[in-house]
Amino acid sequence: MNDFSGRSVMVLGGSRGIGAAIVRHFTAAGAKVCFSYSGSPDAAAAVAAETGATAVKADSANRDELIAAVAATGALDIMVINAGVGIMGDPLTIDPDVVDRLIDINVRAVYFAGVEAGRQMHDNGRIIIIGSISGDRAPWPGGTAYGMSKSAVQGIGRGLARDFGARGITVNVVQPGPVDTDMNPANGPMAKMMHSGMAIKRHATADEVASLVLYLASPAAAMITGTTQTIDGGVGI
Ligand code: NDP
């Protein structure tokens, strides 16, 4: 299951957190990996040096730059759309420009990158979108805009699964609960409150999420498509 030798993989947002773990897992499994970054060139260079993956600067908020970066990878076997921002705040006071940027990165970029990946992809390829449990429910206050974006990617995943299914391409959305990254540190101010609603009261590791992504990318998962796969330690069960 974990041999990806000769496979061409692109990870959007691979410089830090969950995306960097996904880059590490795929390169360790023999894949040829290209990943994008935007605001963290030093972190991206470090991941590239460590793993042998290729880092490409491409801002997911810039549609043309994003599509060009995906097109430049050529024929892909696996696309992981991970880049995202996690802005929380009172919807009555949150800056509308911040919400627009969140929509650009968390929704528009997922659509355009998914479509371009499908254009470039071999038959029997894989598209995996990193959503969130916030796509299914609103477990914490201040998550209206973020939750909207993660519900939207469920629709993108189902639609592309239908549209690309005849080519054997699967499209799935992985929905983590709390994961220990810069976005949501395990020792952050929200952590205790988040753990209180979980069956397994801890943040997941980025490696645990990456393991699920590699499973979905493997030949064993060929009949899993159009789904959401939750990995959240039992939030709100
Ligand atoms: P981090 O903030 O730790 O990392 C985010 C990654 O996305 C970085 O590599 C960053 O690259 C990249 N990124 C952000 N904006 C852009 C952009 N405009 N263009 C290109 N790349 C960009 O977050 P996580 O690893 O925690 O999150 C990854 C995904 O997982 C997101 O989609 C998030 O919503 C989702 N998620 C996270 C959870 C958590 O608890 N951590 C829970 C549920 C879902 P750079 O810094 O170079 O711009």
Residues whose N, C-alpha, C, O or C-beta is under 5 A from the ligand:
A	BS01	NDP	G13 G14 S15 R16 G17 I18 G19 S36 Y37 S38 G39 S40 A58 D59 S60 A61 N82 A83 G84 V85 I105 I130 G131 S132 P176 G177 P178 V179 T181 D182 M183 N184
